């Protein structure tokens, strides 16, 4: 969710715009302005807004149509309609009254504008929005979604993704997630779905793993020719698209769809944009309400240029774009991710909670992780599965990783045997172990700390303590 709510003024009367700006400047709002109907439609399709302030109807503006498009992106948009006909014969017209009653959270503002009335109305709208967001946050905590769907990390890259997810979650905008495999694209899509509070399912379909005929059948074809809302009641098999009704459909590697299936997907999106009442008036079943999130590891603009991807479909999918970064670009997140996976698999394998030693963490950070987060998760799972020790050290990290980062486990260091005899104190044995290890690594204190499984701070303190 955005840090500040966004208000859009749609008006071609510059004097009214300045008056509205003056009132809104006293409130905590980001204020946008569109001077005509078409620029307003373009703005609300791209930016989820919270409050719409527009003339109800003029020769150049139709406030109800702008609101309809705005609520496709954010169903909670509050509208303030400006009209000079308030209380006159205009509202007595049947069509006008029905149009107004059909839109909840809509308010009428008579001209000339009363600044005090408008200011109080805006504050009421903002307070309603605040309570709505607090209620959603509470429901998310109750459902446990924060814990299950969190995007882990403190890097600038993942913080940017988290902010964008929060901003767009409650909208209906399509999302295109770009990035290499294993970077957390599906987790990000799932986070958007859960924070949206859509009541339907999160449905996943991988366009890269099946042939074109199976994709067409599984994704779009329904066994029974009937209203999709009745399928579950009669045991029919829904298409993946219809089964995401009221929820989210996540298409992995959408760039792998052939042109025929792209046409079918585009047609579904076009049909979904049609007014449900208009569809019903022609005897057609209502269209499913599906939010579409897609991912791709390749730049689809190249596919569009090469004629392999339909431009109109790309525009509809790319309303909001999220770029996922490879793990090698956010190495500061590796310790957090590794420890999260460590806790997960210790629980799964019913093993006591283990700890990663500092040398082990350093080795994981030094590796380039071509398989990204997915490879890190599998690596940590394997380490937990084969380890019986309390701490996970270098000796449990796969040899293929150690060879890449040029680190050897402590038992492979060609050091001298330490001179320990019966009767020596533990301090004397420790001192001798540190001295011998330092000799073996050419007095490299950092390398010695890695071999001994202690921190750099500890080895520097011990060197001073034992006067080594």
Beta strands, then each sheet from edge to edge (+ up, - down):
strand 1: 5-10
strand 2: 29-34
strand 3: 51-55
strand 4: 78-83
strand 5: 106-110
strand 6: 175-178
strand 7: 202-206
strand 8: 248-252
strand 9: 291-296
strand 10: 320-323
strand 11: 355-356
strand 12: 391-392
sheet 1: 2+ 1+ 3+ 4+ 5+
sheet 2: 7+ 8+ 9+ 6+ 10+
sheet 3: 11+ 12+
end
